[in-house]
Amino acid sequence: MTSTAKTPTAMTQQACPDLPRPATFADSDGGLTGAYLNQFNEMVKLIEQLPDTPELIGDILNWHPTTYQDYFNASAMPGRVSAADVYASLNRCVRQNFEGVVDDLDRKALGAVAVIRRHYKTHGEARPDIMMEICARAGTHLREVLGKANDLVSHVPATAGNFAQRRKLRVSQA
């Protein structure tokens, strides 16, 4: 049976057929996009640790996602200004694909926080079995979308001189 799922590269190439290939947009910002996505990695870790570490509840209930632009505006990281400039200069298709995946991450993370909040207000720490199930399910869903985001960052073809520097490919002759 063949899979009909498309890879991030295939989705971008279909939506943006005129983009040069191949390159990764993580190349040009020195991994800053990965640093941005790390806010979601940290959220997943908090959620997965919550059943065994209930004192994390405050951190989880106070968590909120931030946009790519806001993340770097508030950051003291070296390269943060160029990361925002690179992002602003992205091809519209590339930026829309990335923003779509990040929107999905935002929705799932905020949904997980809402479910955890509702359970915590109703049961407190009295039903750790339910909290464990909630957190496991939320972690799985968030990791799935986070994987898509990381794949997109690693495989999106870039416009010349924009999100990624072009890599020279060696084509071996068979």
Secondary structure, DSSP 4 states (H G I P E B T S, - for coil): ----PPPHHHHHHHH-TTS-SS--HHHHTTTHHHHHHHHHHHHHHHHHHTTT-GGGHHHHHT-----HHHHHHS---TTHHHHHHHHHTS-HHHHHHHHHHHHHHHHHHHHHHHHHHHHHHHHTTS-HHHHHHHHHHHHHHHHHHHHHHHHHHHH----TTTTS---PPPPPP-
